[in-house]
Amino acid sequence: MIKGYKDLKVYQVSYKLALIIHQITTDKFPKHETYEIGAQLRRAVISIPLNIAEGYGKKQSPKEFKRFLNMALGSCNEVNVLIDFSHDLGYIDDATHKKIYEQYDILGKRIYTLIERWK
């Protein structure tokens, strides 16, 4: 039984992944990227659970919740572009890139499925 947004699997996964990305961008990115790509990536990853939580608060209107889920899905796509960009710049190694990219791809599919099924 879903009692709140924290019970949603997409929220739980997005929150955990945001913590991982935050750690990577603060530990492994060059200092000059702290306020550039690193900051953009952190904003994108945190916007996913934030949009899920905010939209769930407006769940009395399925259309409104879906609007927030669509924003979360857009942020997932943004994260994957930034992950690719960071990898190509050498800030993320191949194994980390593959793992994170796949996790955000799966998360995006889960959010999409939730959008399609929410009534």
C-alpha positions in Angstrom: 0.0 0.0 0.0 1.3 3.4 -1.0 1.0 5.9 1.8 3.3 8.6 0.5 5.8 9.4 -2.2 8.6 7.6 -0.2 6.7 4.4 -0.9 7.1 4.8 -4.6 10.0 2.7 -6.1 10.8 5.4 -8.6 11.3 7.9 -5.7 13.5 5.5 -3.7 15.7 4.6 -6.7 16.0 8.2 -7.8 16.9 9.4 -4.3 19.7 6.7 -4.0 21.1 7.5 -7.4 21.1 11.2 -6.7 23.3 10.5 -3.6 25.7 8.5 -5.7 25.9 11.2 -8.4 26.4 13.9 -5.8 29.3 11.9 -4.3 30.9 11.3 -7.7 30.7 14.9 -8.8 32.2 16.2 -5.5 34.9 13.5 -5.3 36.0 12.8 -8.8 35.3 15.8 -10.9 38.0 18.4 -11.3 37.6 21.5 -9.1 37.0 23.8 -12.0 33.8 21.7 -12.8 32.4 22.1 -9.3 30.2 25.0 -10.5 29.8 24.0 -14.1 29.0 20.4 -15.3 29.1 19.0 -11.8 26.5 21.5 -10.5 24.3 21.0 -13.5 24.4 17.2 -13.0 23.6 17.6 -9.3 20.6 19.9 -10.1 19.4 17.4 -12.7 19.6 14.3 -10.4 18.0 16.0 -7.5 15.1 17.3 -9.6 14.0 13.8 -10.2 13.0 12.8 -6.7 11.9 16.4 -6.0 9.4 16.4 -8.9 8.1 12.9 -7.9 7.6 14.1 -4.3 6.0 17.4 -5.3 3.8 15.8 -7.9 2.7 13.1 -5.5 1.5 15.9 -3.2 -0.8 16.9 -5.9 -2.0 13.4 -6.6 -5.7 14.4 -6.3 -5.3 15.4 -9.9 -3.8 12.5 -11.9 -3.1 14.9 -14.7 -1.0 17.2 -12.4 1.0 14.2 -11.0 1.7 13.0 -14.5 3.0 16.5 -15.4 5.5 16.3 -12.6 6.5 12.7 -13.6 7.1 14.0 -17.1 9.4 16.6 -15.7 11.2 13.9 -13.7 11.5 11.9 -16.9 13.0 14.9 -18.7 15.5 15.2 -16.0 16.5 11.5 -16.4 17.2 12.2 -20.0 19.2 15.3 -19.0 21.2 13.2 -16.6 22.1 10.6 -19.3 23.4 13.4 -21.6 25.5 14.9 -18.8 26.8 11.4 -17.9 27.9 10.9 -21.5 29.4 14.3 -21.6 31.3 13.7 -18.3 32.5 10.4 -19.5 33.7 11.9 -22.8 35.6 14.5 -20.9 37.3 11.8 -18.8 35.6 12.7 -15.5 33.9 9.3 -15.3 35.6 6.0 -16.1 34.0 3.4 -18.4 32.7 1.1 -15.7 31.1 3.9 -13.7 29.6 5.5 -16.9 28.1 2.2 -18.0 26.6 1.4 -14.6 25.1 4.9 -14.0 23.8 5.3 -17.5 22.0 1.9 -17.3 20.5 2.7 -13.9 19.1 6.1 -15.2 17.9 4.4 -18.3 16.0 1.8 -16.2 14.7 4.6 -13.9 13.4 6.5 -16.9 11.5 3.5 -18.1 10.0 3.0 -14.7 8.9 6.6 -14.6 7.4 6.3 -18.1 5.5 3.2 -17.0 4.2 5.0 -13.9 3.0 7.8 -16.1 1.2 5.4 -18.4 -0.4 3.4 -15.6 -1.3 6.2 -13.1 -5.1 6.8 -12.9 
